[in-house]
Amino acid sequence: MVAHMSLDSVEEVIEGTGALYLKGVDRHNEWTVSAFIPTGVKFILLHDVKNDDGIRLFFIDLWEAYVKILLNPFFTTNTPIKSPAFEARVKSIAKRHL
């Protein structure tokens, strides 16, 4: 819910910058919202860590995994990703970088 509420803040920051990685877009109590905005998709991360490099690398690896899913001819775009392999990959990326 907090990440969803932060989408307006993300939109405001996007208009002012062309950056893909937006660190510290919004704050809610002890939580920070960061975003990664490649073409056509928004990745939002709610976190309490200050590891900017790790968060940036997490987003880049997540984007790579997402693109691989999109390139799968059996995946229907604009549908939820229900792949256990993708979920395991995201967890592995999070353990490595966060």
VEXDRENDREN-918057 format. One line per 2 residues: number of its first residue (from 0); for each residue x, y, z of C-alpha. Coordinates in steps of 0.05 Angstrom, whole numbers. Layout:
BEGIN
NUM> X:Y:Z  ...
end
This chain:
BEGIN
0> 0:0:0  57:48:16
2> 91:34:-50  25:45:-87
4> 15:112:-51  85:133:-74
6> 69:126:-148  48:200:-150
8> 116:220:-121  150:176:-173
10> 111:210:-229  132:279:-204
12> 205:260:-202  203:227:-270
14> 179:292:-302  240:329:-274
16> 293:278:-293  309:227:-346
18> 344:179:-298  325:106:-296
20> 343:97:-222  308:143:-173
22> 334:135:-102  295:161:-43
24> 234:183:-82  189:184:-21
26> 192:168:54  140:138:100
28> 161:135:173  226:93:172
30> 214:67:101  244:96:38
32> 215:86:-32  263:79:-91
34> 243:67:-163  272:41:-227
36> 236:65:-290  259:33:-355
38> 214:42:-415  144:15:-405
40> 149:-10:-333  159:17:-262
42> 195:-22:-208  182:5:-138
44> 220:-18:-77  201:-2:-5
46> 263:-9:39  296:12:103
48> 369:1:82  417:55:59
50> 454:12:9  445:55:-54
52> 493:15:-97  461:-51:-76
54> 391:-24:-90  413:1:-159
56> 445:-66:-176  382:-102:-150
58> 339:-61:-198  385:-74:-257
60> 386:-150:-245  311:-150:-234
62> 301:-113:-300  344:-165:-335
64> 303:-222:-306  239:-186:-325
66> 263:-176:-397  279:-250:-402
68> 207:-266:-381  181:-217:-434
70> 223:-251:-487  191:-319:-471
72> 143:-334:-529  96:-369:-481
74> 88:-308:-436  28:-263:-448
76> 46:-190:-437  7:-148:-387
78> -10:-209:-345  16:-227:-276
80> 81:-266:-274  65:-332:-241
82> 131:-368:-252  162:-402:-192
84> 230:-397:-228  221:-321:-234
86> 202:-315:-161  264:-356:-141
88> 307:-312:-186  280:-248:-154
90> 293:-276:-84  364:-295:-105
92> 376:-225:-132  349:-194:-68
94> 394:-238:-24  455:-219:-66
96> 444:-143:-67  401:-124:-7
end
